[in-house]
Amino acid sequence: MSADDPEGDGLRFEPEPAASGGVRGPVPLAERMRPRTLDEVEGQESVLAPGTFLREAVRERRVPSIVLWGPPGTGKTTIARALAASVGGAFVALSAVTSGVKDVRLVIDEAQRRRARGGSTILFVDEIHRFNKAQQDAFLPHVEAGTVVLVGATTENPAFALTRALLSRLRTVVLVPLGPEALGRILDRALEDPARGLAGRHALSPAARSALIDLSDGDARRCLNALEGAAAHSLARGGGGEVTLDDVREGAQRRVADYDRAGDRAYDALSAFHKSLRGSDPDAALFWMARMLEGGEDPLVVVRRMVAMAFEDVGLADVHAARVALEAKAAVEMLGLPEGELGMVRAVVYLATAPKSNAVVLAMGAAHDAAKAHPSAPVPLHLRNAPTDLAKSLGHGEGYLYPHDHPNAFVAHDYLPEALAGARFYEPVEVGDEREVARRLAWWRKLRESGARPRGGAEETR
């Protein structure tokens, strides 16, 4: 129990203990260097600059309930703590990984008692997307009543991860990965800070600095953890205070792919892969494919997207594209990885460099629009089936000419309902193999428009 936690439920975050300089303190460097105020937060100028929504809320000391959405290491927890400090409210934290409705009720009870004494509570819920619907609904009346200011943190898209009822009561604040300049300032602060950082005992070589920024992928926590590991390695080898590129490599070890097969990053990578294929960039497509496979993605997910892309974006401009994509799928199913990946690479390069046409996609949409607009358009009599004498007596199939009994296997029949006579849904483009399709269609249309009927053909119902 503490003075700020009179009920002693143990859920209040206490300030981090100060740590002396040095590589290995009782608290990791990334935690020691956590910003204490909004002014120390780097890389989030779009939401923290003067005049922005959060800054104005702090200035007025009226922080509303929000959800902070962004990748790991972009400052979600830090901003929540700084908001609480700036308005003088108690900061209470829960993790959706380890907490349930019972924990929420304890926090709410404490917040109600605090409010009765004139205090306020900022309730921070990390990974709020992991709460189920019932757990999220438990917040609703207390957010509306102002018992707590709810600050949720999530790496997943709130539109999908949160219930509509809860999302409607929160304002979404989007955080972005930190850029090189912001990461550089964080490194400099950690190197020089005498109380919480490395107290000027280490210097980074230019190559080491670039490597730390590169492997961080916009994540401040990852950047500081890598710095701490590299500095420890430098000391162990007696490096005299300079952190080299080798220290970074040894201290950081292998970078873990920032990829979540069930989350937005997986769908974003798959989207980038598809758009790279569509945009005829084989190098980018190969990178995104490798990124997904390195992150543990099922290779069949990738090849299925290639099959879809072949039909959607190559279409008839290259009649072999779908076959190549399906061959890659068959190779993965038969061989698995790594052998099957060669088939995937072959398909990626082929699809990216193939001529492109979305004419079949447009044709599909136009045909569906016409079907919706004319749901009762009757089938022309000459196209109807005539399996019985009654059907024949009603004129079903009368006048139908069997194309194979005529030159070029073509007859200038009208195949659309009368209301759609002359409609065109498929319009080929003058690209790749589709040029030949366009040439044939133009010839057949010319014959139809002439109204000519071939002589000497057998007329029958089929």
Stockholm file with secondary structure:
# STOCKHOLM 1.0

chainA/1-462         MSADDPEGDGLRFEPEPAASGGVRGPVPLAERMRPRTLDEVEGQESVLAPGTFLREAVRERRVPSIVLWGPPGTGKTTIARALAASVGGAFVALSAVTSGVKDVRLVIDEAQRRRARGGSTILFVDEIHRFNKAQQDAFLPHVEAGTVVLVGATTENPAFALTRALLSRLRTVVLVPLGPEALGRILDRALEDPARGLAGRHALSPAARSALIDLSDGDARRCLNALEGAAAHSLARGGGGEVTLDDVREGAQRRVADYDRAGDRAYDALSAFHKSLRGSDPDAALFWMARMLEGGEDPLVVVRRMVAMAFEDVGLADVHAARVALEAKAAVEMLGLPEGELGMVRAVVYLATAPKSNAVVLAMGAAHDAAKAHPSAPVPLHLRNAPTDLAKSLGHGEGYLYPHDHPNAFVAHDYLPEALAGARFYEPVEVGDEREVARRLAWWRKLRESGARPRGGAEETR
#=GR chainA/1-462 SS CBTTBTTCCSCBCCCCCCCCSSSSCSSCHHHHTCCSSGGGCCSCHHHHSTTSHHHHHHHTTCCCCEEEECCTTSSHHHHHHHHHHHHTCEEEEEETTTCCHHHHHHHHHHHHHHHHTTCCEEEEEETGGGSCHHHHHTTHHHHHHTSCEEEEEESSCHHHHSCHHHHTTSEEEECCCCCHHHHHHHHHHHHHCTTTSCTTCCEECHHHHHHHHHHHTTCHHHHHHHHHHHHHHHHHTTCTTEECHHHHHHHHCSCCCCCCTTSHHHHHHHHHHHHHHHTTCHHHHHHHHHHHHHTTCCHHHHHHHHHHHIIIIITTSSTTHHHHHHHHHHHHHHHCTTHHHHHHHHHHHHHHHSCCCCHHHHHHHHHHHHHHHCTTCCCCGGGSCCCSHHHHHTTTTTTCBCGGGSGGGCCCCCCSCGGGTTCCCCCCCSSTTHHHHHHHHHHHHHHHHHTCCCSSCCBCCC
#=GC SS_cons         CBTTBTTCCSCBCCCCCCCCSSSSCSSCHHHHTCCSSGGGCCSCHHHHSTTSHHHHHHHTTCCCCEEEECCTTSSHHHHHHHHHHHHTCEEEEEETTTCCHHHHHHHHHHHHHHHHTTCCEEEEEETGGGSCHHHHHTTHHHHHHTSCEEEEEESSCHHHHSCHHHHTTSEEEECCCCCHHHHHHHHHHHHHCTTTSCTTCCEECHHHHHHHHHHHTTCHHHHHHHHHHHHHHHHHTTCTTEECHHHHHHHHCSCCCCCCTTSHHHHHHHHHHHHHHHTTCHHHHHHHHHHHHHTTCCHHHHHHHHHHHIIIIITTSSTTHHHHHHHHHHHHHHHCTTHHHHHHHHHHHHHHHSCCCCHHHHHHHHHHHHHHHCTTCCCCGGGSCCCSHHHHHTTTTTTCBCGGGSGGGCCCCCCSCGGGTTCCCCCCCSSTTHHHHHHHHHHHHHHHHHTCCCSSCCBCCC
//
